[in-house]
Amino acid sequence: MKMEAGTQCQLQTLAPFGLWQKVWPGDRVLLGMMVSKWLKQRLPSLVDEVFLVGSAKDFRADGVSAQLISRSLLKFREHSSKLHLVCRDFPLPTMLFQGLRNAVFGGFGLEMVRLDLGETELRVPHKLQLEKLVGKCTRIAHLNLESTDIQDEDMERLAKRLKGCNGLSVLNLSGNNISDDGASHLATVLSSCTLLSHLSMGFNEIGATGMAAMARSLIHCTLLTRLELNCNLLSPNGAESLGPSLPLLPHLQHLDVSGNGLSARGVERMAAELEQCKCLAHLDLGYNNIGSDGARILAKIIPQCWALSHLELNLNDIGDEGVENLSQGLGHCTELRHLDLRGNNITAEGVGQLVSAVQACTTLSLLNLGGNLLAAQDVHTLVQARGSVSVLFD
């Protein structure tokens, strides 16, 4: 990104929050004049991009300053800048969407490349404006709609608009109310998102049917490095649907399927495919009740995941037997640095099984055993086994 040193920081802190602090709250005209003057001075120095960053504390509830900002951007659109709009967690004025749409629709060279509305309350008028805006932002690369109350019917309309956004690289729809129907609508878009690198669908209500539809399209996203499906309703059947797509994602580095009720059967149903994920560095299977059987299956998988550095297995009730099973594979993990075993009903007997694994896994630097049935002496045993390992314990 080409810009003067510190310019991005100034845009973030002064437009509009710092300016707003300098004026009397009731003097809207003065605010608009100051914002316009400041943008006029700064925009010529921006070679490529303009950042407009806001939060709840930055904007008045009635959205007046946001409206003036959008008008100011339109006023200086001749600079043909790329626009990164980050407006998180505040009531959006419809005028902001309208102003942005005018800039993008009007052929004035203003390109929306990033739209971040995470944790923002989107009412029906906002959603309709958003869908129209996204439909014209064909070069958008980063779209964050986390926790914006996107429903299945919203996803259906949004998916139609996203079909022209072939340059999308980051898509965050986590924390919404998307179920199997919404996931199926999204699947119609994913097949054309060949540049997608980060897909976050956590904290939704996607089940096996929706996962099956998404998996069929994900195979076209060959540049995908991060896939977050945590806290959905996948179940073992959803894991089975996801599995075949994993080896076809050669750059996948981060997979989060925690909180999906997978159980040992779910791990087993995608075990063969996980073994083929040679770039996978971060695997989160927490809160899936995989038990000792799931740990036994994982012990065979993880040595084949050559790049694995983070393994999260918290809240899986693997117990001492599971630790014994898992330990058989840990010693063959040549890159593993962080292992999370919190809340697994592990006792001193399980720690005894871990000692040999910790000694063999020479790259391990952090072991989290919080929330288990352990005493301080048990942790001391591990530290003595290899002093370079930090053991978290409460």
N, C-alpha and C positions, 0 to 999 in steps of 0.2 A: 504494500500500500504506500503510495507516494504522497507525502504531505509534510509540512513543516514539523520539526520536532516539537512535541507538546501540543500540537493543534487539536488532536483528537481529545486529549484530556481537557482542554479549554472548552471544546464544544460540549463535552459531557457535563462539566461543572457549571458553565455559564449559560448554557442554553437549555432551559430557561431559568434554572434554579438560582444561580448567582445573581442574574439580572433581577429576578423577582424579589430577592432580598433587598435590593437597593432602592426599590420604589415603594411608594405608599400603596397598600393593597387595593385601595379603591380607585386608583388612577389608572384605568385600563388603557387610556390613550397613550400616556407616557410609556407604559410597558411596551406597547406595540411599536412605538417609535424607537425605543432603545433596542429591542430585539432586531428590528429591521436594520438599524444602523450598524449593529454589531455584525450581523450576517453579511451586510454589504462590504464590511471591512475584511471579513475573514474568508468568504467564499472564493475570491480570486486566488488565494494562496493554496487552495485545495486542488491538487491536480486531478485526483481520481474520485474521491469519495467524501460524502457528507454524512456525519453521524448526528442523529437526533435522538437523544436518550432521555427518558423520563421515568419517574416512579410516582407513587402516590403523593409523596411530599412535594414533588416538583410542580404539580399542576393544581390549579384551583378546581374545586368541585364542579363548577359550571363550564369548565373547559375553555375559558376565554383565551388563556395564554396558548393552549394547544392550537386553537383556531388561528391565532395570529402567527404562530410559528409556521403553520402550513401555508398561510398566505404569503409569508416572507419567502419561503422556499420557492413558491410559484413565481414570485416577483423576480427572483434571481436565477430562474431556470436556464437562462442562456449559457450558464457555465457547464451545462450538460453533465452534471455530476451523477454519480451512482449514490443511491440513498440507502442507508442502513437505518431502519426505524426500530428502536427498542423502547417500547412503552409497557412496562410491567406493572401490574397490580394497581391500576387506578381507573376511575370511571371515564370511559372514552367518549368524547363528543362526536356525534355523527359528522360534524363539519370537518373533523380531521380526516376521516375517510373520504369525504367528498373532495376536499382539497387535494389529497394525494391522487385520487382517481383523475381529477382534472389534469394534474401534472403528467401522469402516466399516459392517459388517453389522448392528451392534446398534441402529442408528437413533438414535445419540446426537449426531448433527449434526456429526461430524468428517468433513470432506470432504478426500479426497486430490486435490490439484490438480497436484502435481508429484512424480514418482518418478524419481530419478536413481540408477541402480545401475551406472553406467559402469565398465568394467574390473573388475567384481566376479566372482568365481568362482561361477557358479550351477550347482550340482549338480542332479540330477533332482528331489529333494524340494523344492528351492528353486523350480525352474521350475514345478512343479505348484502350489505355494503362490502364486507370482507370478501365474499365469494366473487363479486364483480371485480374487485380490485385484483385479486389473485389471478383471475382469468386473463387479465391483461399484462400481468407481470411475468412474461414468458422467460425472462432471464433470472428469475428469483432462484437463489441457491440455498437460502437458509430460511425455513419457515417453522416458527415455534408457536404452537397453540396449546401449550400445556395448561391444563386446568382452566379451560375456557368454556366448559359446559357444552362441548360438541356432542350432539346426539346422533343416532343412526341416520335420521332423515337429513341432518346437516351434513353428515359425511357423504351422503349420496349426492347432494348438490355440489359440495366442495370437490369431490372426486372428478366430476365432469369438468370443473374449472381447472383442475390440476393437470389434466391430460396434455396440455400444451407446455407445461413447465418441465421440459426435458433436461434442464440443467440443475435440477434440484439435487443437492448433496446432503442436506440435513433436514430431517422432518421429525418434529416432536409433537406427538398427539397424546402424550401420557396424561393421566389424571382426568379423563373425560368419561363419557357414558357410552362408549363404543362397544357394541356386542358383536355377535356373529354377522348380522346384517351389515353393520358399518364396516367391519373388517373385509367383508366380501366386496363392498363398494370400493374400498381402498385398493384391493387386489387388482382391480381393473386399471389402476394408475401405475402400480409398482412395476409392471412389466415394461413400461416405457421409461422408467427412471433409472437408466443405465449408469448414471453418475452418482447414485445415492451411496453415501458412505456411512451415514448414521441414521438409524430408524429407532425411535423410542415410542413404544405403545404400552408402557407400563401403567398399572392402576386403571385398567379398563375392565370389561366383562367379556373378553374374547374367549370362546370355548373351542372345542375340537373342530367344529365345522368352519368357523372363521379362520382358524389356524391353517386348515387344509387349503382354503382359498388363497390365503396369503403366501403359503409355502410354494404353491405352483407358480406364483409371480416372482417370488424372491430370487428364484434361480437366474433371473435376468439381471439382478443387481450384483454383478460380479465384482464391483469395487467396494462392496459393503464391508466395513471394518467393525462396526458396533451395532449390535441388535439387542434391544431391551424389551423383554416381554414379561417382566416381573409383575406379580400380583394380578394375574388374570385367572381364567378358569380352564386352563388347557387340559388338565387331567392326563392320564397315561395315553389316551387316544390322541390328544393334541401333540404330545411328545412324539408319538409315532408319525404323525403327519409332518411335523417339523423336521424330523431326522433326515430324510432323503435330500433335503435342500442344503444341508450344512456342508457336505463335501463340495458342493458346486459354488460355494462362496470362498474362493481361495485366499482372500485377504482378511477373513474374519478373525478379529483379535479379541473381541469382548462379547460374551454371550451371557445374558442375565435372564434366567427362567425361574427365579426364586418365587416362592409363594404361589405355586400353581397346582398343588396337590398331585404332584407327579408320582410319588411313592417309588418303591424299588422297581415296579413294573415300567414306569415311565422312563427311568434311567436305562433299564434294559432295552427298551424299544428304540432308543437312539444311541445305544452304546457303540455299535459298529460304525456309525457315521461320525460320532465324536472322535473316534480314533484317527480318522482321516483329516481332522482339522489341525494341520501342522503349524499354522500361524496363531492358533488360539492361545492367548496369554492370560486372559481373565475369564474364569468360569464361575458363575454364581448359581448354586443349586440350593441355597438356603431355604428353610421353611417349606420343605416338600415331603417331610416324613418318610425319607428313604430308608431309614432303619439300618440295621446291620447288614441286611442283604444288599441294599443299595451301595453301602460302603465296599462290600466285597466286589461288586461289579465295577465300581469306580477304580478300585485297586488295579484292575486289568487295563483300564482305559488310560489313566493319567500318564503312565510311562510312554505311551505312544504320542501324547500331545507334547511334542518336543519343546515348544515355546512357553508352556504353561508356567506362569510366575505367580498368579493369584488364584487360590482355590477357596471358595466360601461355601461352607457346609453347616452353617449355624442353624440351630433349632430343627434338627433332623432325627433326634432320638436314636442316634447310632449306638450309644452305650459303649461299654468296654469291649464287647465282642466286635462291634463295628470298628473301633479303633484298632483292634488287632488285625482285622481284615484290611483296613486301609493302609496300615503300616507296611504291609507287604509290597505295596506299590510306591509308597512315598520315597523309599530309598533309591528308586530308579528315576526320580524326577530331577533332571540336571539343571533346571532353571527356576524351580519353585522358591519363592522368597516369602510369600505371605500365606499362612494357612489359618482359616477361621473355623474353630470348632466350638463356638459358644453355645451354651444351652443344649448339651447333648447327653446329659446324665452320665458323664464320665467320672469315674472314681479313681482312687489311687492305683487300682489294678490296671486301669486303662493307661494311666501315665507310665506305668512300667513298660507297657507295650510300645509307647511312643519314644522311649529313650533310644532304642536302637535305630528307629526311623529318623529321629532328629540327628543322630550321629552320622547316619549314612547320607542324609540330604544336606550336603555341605553348603548349598546356596541359601538355605532357609535362614531368614533374619527376623521374622516376626511370627509368633504363634499365639493366637488368641484363644484362651480357655475360660473366659469369663462365663459365669452362670452355670458352672458345673459343680459336682459334689466333691470339691477338693479343698485341701488344707494348704497352708503356706509351705509346709514341708514337702508336699508333693511337687509343687512348682520348683522348689529348690533342687529337687532331684533332676529335673530337666535342665536347669541352669548349669548344674555341675556337669551334665553330660556334654553340653557344648555352650561355653560361656558367651559365645558371640550371638546367641539367639535371645531376642527379647520376648519374654513370656508375659502376656497380659492376663491378669487374674484378679477377680474381685469376690 
